Amino acid sequence: MKKLLFMAVSLLMLQACKNNTTEAKSSTEATSEQPAAEPNASQKTDTQAKSTEISDLSIYNLPETWTTQNGKDIQWKDFKGNVLVVVMIYTSCKTACPILIQDMREIRKAVEAQNIAHKDKVKYILVSIDPKVDTPEHLKKFAQENNMDDDQWVFLRSDEEKTREFAAVLAVNYKQISPIDFSHSNIISVFNAQGELAVQQEGLGIDRTSIVEEVKKQLEKVN
């Protein structure tokens, strides 16, 4: 638990440190008067290898196993190479979640309308905060009934402890307020192909242009 909470803090807060480091590096490079040497084949290989490494900020470091709506056990590292759009919901919700799911639909529709390659490399992931009700069989039925059963729609569930830990990673708060209802944050998160948090947006039924633009930006980096 302590290790996972530490990882959550790292994912959510050290991104700022990473950005500051990048800006400082860019400033140093801009003041250098020496032209950069052309990398040789060995250096290029090293650079390519580093680009595939998982950073400390990546959710691909999370060790837990989750189960999809198809009953398949997976880990977050299995999504490596894909841009991830992630939200936490529960399928019996009658208020906020249907709007959040519609937002996810609209994001996908807008992404697919873009003139860009690798649009099939986006995974739209819905993580259940109600694992007792949202069994793989229930999630499968929900996906089919809502026409969300192709390979790009992924529903995930685990036990309550792992779900709570992952919610901390996304800064999603939720609380069961009745036997069938939860109050919860309405946050959509985008992760790049290396599993690093790229952007988050909170709210229901709001303009998701910034999410779509970030997905497009990250897809342009996918090989």
Phi and psi in degrees as a GROMACS rama.xvg file:
@    title "Ramachandran Plot"
@    xaxis  label "Phi"
@    yaxis  label "Psi"
@TYPE xy
-60.8366  -40.0518  LYS-2
-63.4222  -40.9246  LYS-3
-70.638  -38.1487  LEU-4
-66.7162  -37.2021  LEU-5
-62.1546  -42.0855  PHE-6
-63.8008  -37.9218  MET-7
-62.0287  -45.2887  ALA-8
-61.7358  -41.5026  VAL-9
-60.8837  -45.8842  SER-10
-63.4036  -38.7032  LEU-11
-89.1976  -27.2942  LEU-12
-111.783  -30.0977  MET-13
-77.4785  -9.18143  LEU-14
-59.7786  -36.9907  GLN-15
-62.6293  -40.5884  ALA-16
-62.3775  -39.8297  CYS-17
-62.2502  -44.0829  LYS-18
-64.1871  -41.9576  ASN-19
-63.0567  -40.1033  ASN-20
-62.6939  -41.752  THR-21
-62.631  -42.6719  THR-22
-64.6194  -40.988  GLU-23
-64.5841  -40.4936  ALA-24
-63.0988  -42.1739  LYS-25
-63.5067  -38.899  SER-26
-64.9522  -43.159  SER-27
-62.1662  -42.7014  THR-28
-65.9868  -34.5138  GLU-29
-67.8814  -30.0958  ALA-30
-88.0473  -6.64298  THR-31
-75.7045  134.521  SER-32
-94.1778  -9.83846  GLU-33
-87.5419  128.944  GLN-34
-67.1251  145.246  PRO-35
-71.5537  138.074  ALA-36
-75.1738  147.165  ALA-37
-68.5866  122.31  GLU-38
-65.2409  141.354  PRO-39
-84.1898  179.933  ASN-40
-60.7878  -39.5136  ALA-41
-65.2077  -40.8721  SER-42
-66.1822  -38.9139  GLN-43
-62.6865  -40.8497  LYS-44
-63.0932  -42.5417  THR-45
-62.537  -40.1759  ASP-46
-64.2612  -42.5019  THR-47
-63.9531  -38.5288  GLN-48
-65.1385  -42.1831  ALA-49
-64.3434  -33.6114  LYS-50
-67.1094  -18.9321  SER-51
-97.4721  -2.86511  THR-52
-72.1932  153.014  GLU-53
-94.869  124.379  ILE-54
-79.8432  170.175  SER-55
-66.0004  -17.1604  ASP-56
-90.8749  0.222446  LEU-57
-85.5207  137.153  SER-58
-71.4816  -9.25654  ILE-59
-69.6534  -9.82054  TYR-60
-79.5462  -16.9974  ASN-61
-66.383  129.082  LEU-62
-89.0223  -9.92414  PRO-63
-67.47  152.153  GLU-64
-101.39  134.825  THR-65
-117  163.783  TRP-66
-119.432  132.813  THR-67
-84.5442  175.381  THR-68
-65.1938  -16.6343  GLN-69
-94.8559  7.737  ASN-70
78.7581  13.6859  GLY-71
-91.7759  132.087  LYS-72
-85.5941  128.321  ASP-73
-140.497  164.347  ILE-74
-118.742  164.047  GLN-75
-61.3584  -31.6917  TRP-76
-64.3746  -17.4198  LYS-77
-68.8357  -15.0155  ASP-78
-91.4342  2.15976  PHE-79
-53.7292  135.803  LYS-80
96.2133  -7.82943  GLY-81
-109.419  151.285  ASN-82
-86.1304  131.579  VAL-83
-111.149  131.915  LEU-84
-113.587  115.508  VAL-85
-122.026  137.491  VAL-86
-142.506  153.551  VAL-87
-111.248  128.107  MET-88
-143.638  178.586  ILE-89
-140.092  139.551  TYR-90
-72.5835  -21.0977  THR-91
-85.6723  -0.208053  SER-92
-63.924  136.87  CYS-93
-113.797  -1.25187  LYS-94
-116.575  -83.5126  THR-95
-73.0306  -42.5292  ALA-96
-60.5795  -41.2638  CYS-97
-58.7941  -34.6079  PRO-98
-69.9828  -42.2008  ILE-99
-63.0366  -40.7292  LEU-100
-65.4939  -39.4591  ILE-101
-63.9486  -37.3293  GLN-102
-59.1407  -42.1093  ASP-103
-63.0453  -40.5088  MET-104
-61.2443  -44.0352  ARG-105
-66.5194  -37.1383  GLU-106
-62.0549  -47.3182  ILE-107
-61.2748  -43.3114  ARG-108
-60.0909  -43.0381  LYS-109
-68.2757  -39.341  ALA-110
-62.9978  -44.2837  VAL-111
-68.1606  -19.166  GLU-112
-82.1464  -9.87569  ALA-113
-76.0454  147.206  GLN-114
-88.5313  80.9237  ASN-115
-152.258  149.483  ILE-116
-80.511  168.056  ALA-117
65.6903  25.7042  HIS-118
-63.7837  -21.0074  LYS-119
-76.9441  -4.3403  ASP-120
-91.2919  15.6702  LYS-121
-103.485  130.257  VAL-122
-110.357  126.071  LYS-123
-99.661  105.616  TYR-124
-110.129  126.917  ILE-125
-115.999  113.979  LEU-126
-100.259  124.887  VAL-127
-78.6621  136.136  SER-128
-96.71  4.46573  ILE-129
-127.906  67.4673  ASP-130
-64.2269  -21.6106  PRO-131
-64.7517  -42.5869  LYS-132
-86.249  -41.9213  VAL-133
-85.0915  71.4161  ASP-134
-72.4521  164.148  THR-135
-55.1457  -39.443  PRO-136
-65.2188  -41.102  GLU-137
-67.299  -41.9202  HIS-138
-64.5043  -38.0343  LEU-139
-62.5196  -45.9568  LYS-140
-62.5025  -42.425  LYS-141
-61.9417  -44.4343  PHE-142
-61.2726  -43.9696  ALA-143
-66.5957  -43.1456  GLN-144
-66.1304  -24.2902  GLU-145
-107.855  15.5116  ASN-146
53.0798  45.1983  ASN-147
-126.684  45.1772  MET-148
-117.462  21.3804  ASP-149
-91.281  179.981  ASP-150
-67.3705  -19.9034  ASP-151
-83.6711  -20.0724  GLN-152
-90.2626  123.701  TRP-153
-128.41  122.173  VAL-154
-103.23  133.764  PHE-155
-125.59  145.828  LEU-156
-146.624  154.707  ARG-157
-146.861  -159.904  SER-158
-84.2549  173.761  ASP-159
-64.281  -38.7534  GLU-160
-64.6666  -48.3227  GLU-161
-65.6872  -35.759  LYS-162
-63.6069  -44.0918  THR-163
-63.4466  -40.2092  ARG-164
-65.0151  -41.2279  GLU-165
-69.7156  -34.8264  PHE-166
-59.3823  -36.4165  ALA-167
-64.2428  -35.8502  ALA-168
-61.3253  -39.3118  VAL-169
-89.0393  -1.6975  LEU-170
61.325  32.5318  ALA-171
-93.3354  125.766  VAL-172
-102.86  137.236  ASN-173
-149.036  152.945  TYR-174
-149.314  134.541  LYS-175
-77.6017  122.915  GLN-176
-108.663  -8.61332  ILE-177
-159.963  172.782  SER-178
-58.5938  -20.3165  PRO-179
-125.685  -0.812525  ILE-180
-126.524  148.456  ASP-181
-127.952  145.947  PHE-182
-97.865  142.022  SER-183
-160.025  158.324  HIS-184
-69.9981  150.738  SER-185
-115.649  78.8188  ASN-186
-117.316  130.992  ILE-187
-106.929  128.963  ILE-188
-117.811  142.11  SER-189
-116.369  128.512  VAL-190
-114.615  141.336  PHE-191
-76.8276  -179.539  ASN-192
-67.2173  -14.2773  ALA-193
-95.6106  5.63012  GLN-194
81.2528  15.3705  GLY-195
-94.9715  140.597  GLU-196
-64.9222  123.829  LEU-197
-100.954  -42.4299  ALA-198
-162.187  153.027  VAL-199
-133.329  151.192  GLN-200
-143.241  135.191  GLN-201
-113.204  143.949  GLU-202
134.356  169.795  GLY-203
-120.779  133.522  LEU-204
61.7845  26.9995  GLY-205
-99.7563  174.823  ILE-206
-64.0408  120.544  ASP-207
-103.808  22.4491  ARG-208
-58.3153  -40.5224  THR-209
-64.7607  -34.2944  SER-210
-67.0974  -46.8469  ILE-211
-61.7387  -42.7769  VAL-212
-64.6186  -36.3328  GLU-213
-69.2606  -40.9049  GLU-214
-60.2036  -44.8855  VAL-215
-60.2587  -43.9654  LYS-216
-59.6334  -43.74  LYS-217
-72.2028  -33.4939  GLN-218
-65.2834  -31.7334  LEU-219
-65.3803  -18.5701  GLU-220
-94.8489  -7.70147  LYS-221
-77.6451  134.237  VAL-222
